[in-house]
Amino acid sequence: MNDSDPIPIKERIIGGLWGSLVGDALGVPVEFKDRAALREYPVKDMREFGTHEQPRGTWSDDGALILCTADSLVNHEFHLEDMGRRFVEWMNHGLWTARGKPFDIGVATSGALFRIADGMPAEKAGGTDELSNGNGSLMRILPVCLRFAAEPIDSFANRLEKVSAITHGHARSRMACVLYGLVIRRLLTGSKPLAALDSARVEFTGLYEKSDSLNHFQPLLTDDFLSLPEHEIASTGYVLHTLHASLWCLLTTQDFRECVLKAVNLGGDTDTTGCVAGGLAGVVYGLNGVPSEWIAPLARKGDLERLFHEFTEVCPNFG
């Protein structure tokens, strides 16, 4: 990437979408493996089978819900009930799965989707208790970040919070989606990763300076990521761990491949750390930065290409 040859916005958008699915698919075969085991046998390429016994190129709930979200945004400008219905259709009938049916679903997400299926409004379905702070809304929020990146910051943040609340309504989960989105929208317009994070930190603090939850974000807002050793990076399913780890992977690497492999080889919630880091890195390095040999084995490539093209048509081009 160089300032004299900027990557077009649409290439960054498509890079983020493909990058998320690639990171997810790289992580699926080793989900739940610990870091020590992956240090012995690190992921270097797209694997098959493993934890979930899936073929190469299979995305998980992360990728499927990203695709459901993008599809909703193509068909409706912003319709929470439609998103919720598509998520339920994924859970019950395999909408936008790689191979016809879901094989992994988080407790908070499934609970929210059962409530939607029973008639609860989508915006109110997500759990709001302390234990409802898994990474299940962060992992799928990227299309909303991309679609509304040109909006005023208050409107942008409000949309992200509402989409998070479909499955994860606690303030911490909603705010994590906003911080991720603030970084993404800076990266979209060509900011380098560290500058994007610095700007996002200032904007985020301004938005939430009166929030009781802001203190939980101090590591994300103050850590010097460039000097953090790996042993200080947690890769659990907790939303703030996933965001922290993904930003660390982006800021301490130089290209897409290095970033997502670093994310997956942290172990633990490998598909989601890979997915969130892959979204960030895909936006930074653009479609050409995502290795074609990792895109090639992804399931349903024709469907993905069609959806991603349609999605870019409804996204802003920033003039």
C-alpha positions as CSV (number, residue, x, y, z in Angstrom):
1,M,0.0,0.0,0.0
2,N,1.4,3.4,-0.9
3,D,0.1,6.9,-0.7
4,S,0.7,7.6,-4.3
5,D,-1.3,4.6,-5.4
6,P,-4.4,4.5,-3.2
7,I,-6.7,1.5,-3.1
8,P,-10.2,2.3,-4.4
9,I,-12.9,2.3,-1.7
10,K,-14.8,-0.5,-3.5
11,E,-11.7,-2.7,-3.5
12,R,-11.3,-2.1,0.2
13,I,-15.0,-3.0,0.8
14,I,-14.7,-6.2,-1.2
15,G,-11.4,-7.0,0.4
16,G,-13.0,-6.7,3.9
17,L,-15.8,-9.1,3.0
18,W,-13.6,-11.7,1.4
19,G,-11.0,-11.2,4.1
20,S,-13.6,-11.9,6.8
21,L,-14.7,-15.2,5.2
22,V,-11.1,-16.3,4.6
23,G,-10.1,-15.6,8.2
24,D,-13.2,-17.5,9.4
25,A,-12.5,-20.5,7.1
26,L,-8.8,-20.6,8.2
27,G,-9.9,-20.7,11.8
28,V,-12.8,-23.3,11.6
29,P,-10.6,-26.4,11.5
30,V,-8.6,-25.4,14.7
31,E,-11.4,-23.8,16.8
32,F,-10.8,-24.4,20.5
33,K,-7.3,-25.6,20.0
34,D,-4.9,-24.0,22.5
35,R,-2.0,-21.8,21.7
36,A,0.6,-24.3,22.7
37,A,-0.7,-26.9,20.3
38,L,-0.8,-24.4,17.4
39,R,2.7,-23.4,18.2
40,E,3.7,-27.0,17.6
41,Y,1.6,-27.3,14.4
42,P,0.7,-23.8,13.2
43,V,-1.8,-23.0,10.6
44,K,0.0,-22.0,7.5
45,D,-2.7,-22.6,4.8
46,M,-6.4,-23.5,4.4
47,R,-6.9,-26.8,6.2
48,E,-9.8,-29.3,5.9
49,F,-11.8,-31.2,8.6
50,G,-10.4,-30.7,12.1
51,T,-12.6,-29.4,14.9
52,H,-15.9,-29.3,13.0
53,E,-15.1,-32.0,10.3
54,Q,-15.7,-29.5,7.5
55,P,-14.1,-29.4,4.0
56,R,-11.6,-26.7,3.1
57,G,-13.2,-23.3,2.5
58,T,-16.0,-23.6,4.9
59,W,-17.1,-20.6,6.9
60,S,-18.9,-20.8,10.2
61,D,-21.7,-18.8,11.9
62,D,-19.5,-15.7,11.6
63,G,-19.4,-15.8,7.9
64,A,-23.0,-16.8,7.4
65,L,-24.3,-14.0,9.6
66,I,-22.1,-11.5,7.8
67,L,-23.6,-12.7,4.5
68,C,-27.2,-12.5,5.9
69,T,-26.5,-9.0,7.1
70,A,-25.0,-7.9,3.7
71,D,-28.0,-9.5,1.9
72,S,-30.4,-7.6,4.1
73,L,-28.6,-4.3,3.4
74,V,-28.8,-5.0,-0.4
75,N,-32.5,-5.5,-0.2
76,H,-33.4,-3.0,2.4
77,E,-31.6,0.2,3.4
78,F,-31.7,-0.6,7.1
79,H,-34.4,-3.0,8.4
80,L,-33.7,-4.7,11.7
81,E,-36.7,-7.0,11.4
82,D,-35.5,-8.3,8.1
83,M,-32.0,-8.9,9.5
84,G,-33.5,-10.8,12.4
85,R,-35.7,-12.9,10.1
86,R,-32.6,-13.8,8.0
87,F,-30.7,-14.8,11.1
88,V,-33.5,-17.1,12.1
89,E,-33.6,-18.5,8.6
90,W,-29.9,-19.2,8.9
91,M,-30.3,-21.0,12.2
92,N,-33.4,-23.0,11.1
93,H,-32.8,-23.6,7.4
94,G,-29.1,-22.9,6.7
95,L,-29.5,-19.5,4.9
96,W,-26.1,-18.4,3.7
97,T,-24.3,-21.3,5.2
98,A,-21.4,-22.7,3.2
99,R,-22.8,-26.2,2.8
100,G,-26.5,-26.2,3.7
101,K,-26.7,-26.2,7.4
102,P,-25.1,-24.5,10.4
103,F,-22.7,-26.4,12.6
104,D,-21.9,-23.9,15.3
105,I,-24.0,-21.3,17.1
106,G,-23.3,-19.3,20.2
107,V,-25.6,-19.5,23.3
108,A,-26.4,-15.8,23.3
109,T,-27.1,-15.8,19.6
110,S,-29.4,-18.9,19.6
111,G,-31.3,-17.5,22.6
112,A,-32.0,-14.2,20.8
113,L,-33.0,-15.9,17.6
114,F,-35.4,-18.2,19.4
115,R,-37.0,-15.0,20.9
116,I,-37.3,-13.4,17.4
117,A,-38.9,-16.6,16.1
118,D,-41.4,-16.4,18.9
119,G,-42.3,-12.9,17.9
120,M,-40.0,-10.6,19.9
121,P,-38.9,-7.4,18.0
122,A,-35.4,-8.0,16.6
123,E,-34.0,-4.8,18.3
124,K,-35.0,-6.1,21.7
125,A,-34.0,-9.8,21.3
126,G,-30.4,-9.6,22.4
127,G,-29.5,-10.4,25.9
128,T,-28.5,-7.5,28.2
129,D,-27.0,-9.4,31.1
130,E,-23.3,-9.5,32.0
131,L,-22.8,-12.9,30.5
132,S,-24.2,-11.8,27.1
133,N,-20.9,-10.3,26.1
134,G,-19.6,-12.9,23.7
135,N,-18.3,-11.8,20.3
136,G,-21.4,-12.9,18.4
137,S,-22.4,-9.4,17.2
138,L,-18.9,-8.1,16.6
139,M,-18.2,-11.0,14.3
140,R,-21.1,-10.0,11.9
141,I,-21.1,-6.2,12.1
142,L,-18.7,-5.5,9.2
143,P,-21.3,-5.0,6.5
144,V,-23.1,-2.3,8.6
145,C,-19.7,-0.6,9.2
146,L,-19.0,-0.5,5.4
147,R,-22.5,0.4,4.3
148,F,-22.9,3.4,6.6
149,A,-19.3,4.6,6.9
150,A,-20.0,8.0,5.4
151,E,-22.7,8.9,7.8
152,P,-22.3,11.4,10.7
153,I,-20.7,9.7,13.7
154,D,-23.8,9.7,15.9
155,S,-26.0,8.1,13.3
156,F,-23.2,5.6,12.4
157,A,-22.8,4.6,16.0
158,N,-26.5,4.3,16.5
159,R,-27.0,1.9,13.6
160,L,-24.1,-0.3,14.8
161,E,-25.6,-0.5,18.3
162,K,-29.0,-1.4,17.0
163,V,-27.7,-4.2,14.8
164,S,-25.6,-5.5,17.7
165,A,-28.7,-5.6,19.9
166,I,-30.4,-8.1,17.7
167,T,-28.3,-10.8,19.4
168,H,-26.1,-8.9,21.9
169,G,-27.8,-6.0,23.7
170,H,-25.4,-5.4,26.6
171,A,-23.7,-1.9,26.4
172,R,-20.2,-3.5,26.2
173,S,-21.1,-5.6,23.1
174,R,-22.8,-2.7,21.4
175,M,-19.9,-0.3,22.2
176,A,-17.4,-2.9,20.9
177,C,-19.1,-2.9,17.6
178,V,-18.9,0.9,17.4
179,L,-15.2,1.0,18.2
180,Y,-14.5,-1.6,15.5
181,G,-16.7,0.4,13.1
182,L,-14.8,3.6,13.9
183,V,-11.6,1.9,13.0
184,I,-13.0,0.4,9.8
185,R,-14.3,3.7,8.5
186,R,-10.9,5.4,8.9
187,L,-9.2,2.5,7.2
188,L,-11.7,2.7,4.3
189,T,-10.6,6.1,3.4
190,G,-6.9,5.1,3.5
191,S,-5.7,5.8,7.0
192,K,-2.9,3.6,8.1
193,P,-3.8,1.2,10.9
194,L,-2.2,3.0,13.8
195,A,-3.6,6.4,12.7
196,A,-7.0,4.8,12.3
197,L,-7.0,3.4,15.8
198,D,-5.8,6.7,17.3
199,S,-8.6,8.6,15.6
200,A,-11.2,6.0,16.6
201,R,-10.1,6.1,20.2
202,V,-10.7,9.9,20.3
203,E,-14.1,9.5,18.6
204,F,-15.1,6.6,20.8
205,T,-14.2,8.4,24.0
206,G,-16.2,11.4,22.9
207,L,-19.3,9.3,22.2
208,Y,-19.2,7.3,25.5
209,E,-17.4,9.6,28.0
210,K,-20.5,9.4,30.2
211,S,-21.0,5.6,29.9
212,D,-20.5,3.4,32.9
213,S,-19.0,0.8,30.6
214,L,-16.2,3.0,29.3
215,N,-13.8,1.7,32.0
216,H,-14.0,-1.8,30.5
217,F,-12.4,-0.4,27.3
218,Q,-9.3,1.0,28.8
219,P,-6.9,-1.6,27.4
220,L,-8.4,-1.0,23.9
221,L,-8.1,2.8,24.4
222,T,-4.7,3.0,26.0
223,D,-2.5,-0.1,25.2
224,D,0.5,0.4,23.1
225,F,-0.3,-2.5,20.8
226,L,3.1,-2.4,19.0
227,S,4.9,-3.3,22.2
228,L,2.4,-5.9,23.6
229,P,3.8,-9.5,23.8
230,E,1.7,-12.4,22.6
231,H,1.2,-13.7,26.2
232,E,-0.7,-10.5,27.0
233,I,-3.2,-11.2,24.2
234,A,-6.3,-13.2,25.1
235,S,-8.2,-15.0,22.3
236,T,-11.3,-16.2,24.1
237,G,-14.9,-15.6,22.9
238,Y,-15.3,-12.5,25.1
239,V,-16.1,-9.6,22.8
240,L,-13.4,-7.3,24.2
241,H,-10.7,-10.0,24.0
242,T,-11.6,-10.6,20.3
243,L,-11.5,-7.0,19.4
244,H,-8.2,-6.4,21.3
245,A,-6.6,-9.5,19.7
246,S,-7.7,-8.6,16.2
247,L,-6.4,-5.1,16.4
248,W,-3.1,-6.4,17.8
249,C,-2.8,-8.8,14.9
250,L,-3.4,-6.0,12.4
251,L,-1.0,-3.5,14.0
252,T,1.9,-5.9,14.5
253,T,1.9,-7.3,10.9
254,Q,2.6,-6.1,7.4
255,D,0.2,-7.8,5.1
256,F,-3.1,-9.8,5.1
257,R,-1.6,-13.2,5.2
258,E,0.6,-12.5,8.2
259,C,-2.3,-10.8,10.0
260,V,-4.9,-13.6,9.7
261,L,-2.4,-16.4,10.4
262,K,-1.3,-14.6,13.5
263,A,-4.9,-14.3,14.6
264,V,-5.8,-18.0,13.9
265,N,-2.6,-19.2,15.6
266,L,-3.6,-17.5,18.8
267,G,-5.9,-20.5,19.4
268,G,-9.2,-20.4,21.3
269,D,-11.9,-18.8,19.3
270,T,-9.9,-19.0,16.1
271,D,-12.7,-18.6,13.6
272,T,-13.9,-15.4,15.1
273,T,-10.5,-13.8,15.8
274,G,-9.6,-14.8,12.2
275,C,-12.9,-13.3,10.9
276,V,-12.6,-10.0,12.7
277,A,-8.9,-9.6,12.0
278,G,-9.5,-10.6,8.4
279,G,-12.1,-7.9,8.0
280,L,-9.7,-5.3,9.2
281,A,-6.8,-6.5,7.1
282,G,-9.0,-6.9,4.0
283,V,-10.0,-3.3,4.2
284,V,-6.4,-2.2,4.7
285,Y,-4.9,-4.2,1.9
286,G,-7.8,-4.4,-0.4
287,L,-9.0,-7.4,-2.5
288,N,-5.6,-7.8,-4.2
289,G,-4.0,-8.3,-0.7
290,V,-6.2,-11.3,0.1
291,P,-4.3,-14.4,-1.2
292,S,-6.2,-15.8,-4.2
293,E,-5.3,-19.4,-3.2
294,W,-7.4,-18.8,0.0
295,I,-10.4,-17.4,-1.9
296,A,-10.4,-20.2,-4.4
297,P,-11.5,-23.0,-2.1
298,L,-14.3,-21.0,-0.4
299,A,-17.7,-22.6,-0.9
300,R,-20.4,-20.9,-3.2
301,K,-17.9,-18.6,-4.9
302,G,-20.4,-17.5,-7.5
303,D,-23.0,-16.6,-4.9
304,L,-20.4,-14.7,-2.9
305,E,-19.2,-12.7,-6.0
306,R,-22.8,-11.8,-6.9
307,L,-23.7,-10.7,-3.3
308,F,-20.5,-8.7,-2.9
309,H,-21.0,-6.9,-6.2
310,E,-24.5,-6.0,-5.2
311,F,-23.4,-4.9,-1.8
312,T,-20.7,-2.5,-3.1
313,E,-23.4,-0.9,-5.3
314,V,-25.3,0.3,-2.2
315,C,-22.1,1.4,-0.3
316,P,-20.8,5.0,-0.2
317,N,-17.9,6.0,-2.4
318,F,-17.1,9.1,-0.3
319,G,-17.4,11.3,-3.3
